[in-house]
Amino acid sequence: MESINDEKSDSSPVSSSNITRIEIWNDVTGINRKQFLFINTYSGLKIDIPADSSALDIFKLFFTSEIIDLIVIETNRNAEQFLSKNRLTKSSRFAKWIPTNENEIQKVFGLIIWMGPVLGKSVRLLGVTDVKLKRGEIVGKENAEGIVVAKWKDKRDVTMLLIRHGIDMIYTGKKNRNKENIVKPEIIISYNNGKAGTAVVNALIVYNRTHERKLKITQFRKILVDQMLELEKQNESIVNEPPTSGNKRSKGNTKHYFQETTEKCSRNRKLRKRCVHCYQSIKDVEGTVKAREAKKVSTF
């Protein structure tokens, strides 16, 4: 809804500078919500996809090489402009800058996909964000364009700007410790189901159809990220490494190769050390402190 405030009483033409737009926000009804119509005639796959296509091959149908190339060009251009306008000290990390490339950018986005959304600074939206809520409560306002501003209280305050959902609460299919139904805003459930990103979700759908599988988004994301970071190649090289006579292969994990230690303590016993593979994998995910809890063994 718009309100036009024209203070002039004469009949002269009204210019855009004389018009004051006032947004009116009302309770959420869904009446003004925009309908996004998709015509089935144009849906579905329009190209032939080889049956042996990898997760990364299919992802690149949506996040194309052209997009990555453009990011590479603009990233390098931005760096060149920054370096040309700023005088760097010897200790500046920018002094070590080298132009990026497609492979690096692919790995950056692989890490972003694996990390998922990262909480940033909260944004103040209207007066909705000032409302104090109890856990499980939700409030919202809607304008004439169907845009909804909402706030929901979970463990922390969650503010939302919506165009497709209202503030309806629906059953999640789960129960809490008191065996009570757990309900959440419909937008939160939809967001959680597709939070990996549109390109990833689309790639998952195509991948499942092509390979006749039913992978979940978390399973597909792990496969995709491994391929984007080229971890799959590293794992294959480790697995295919021929064991030597002094090496023993772990029965529980084919990626581990153990070598018997020859070091002994003052009591002539073999020294126990942490498995370097377990230590490194835990360190990469949870940090050094947690990695120190890796079990000590007489092999390494």
Disulfide bonds with the S-S distance in Angstrom:
none
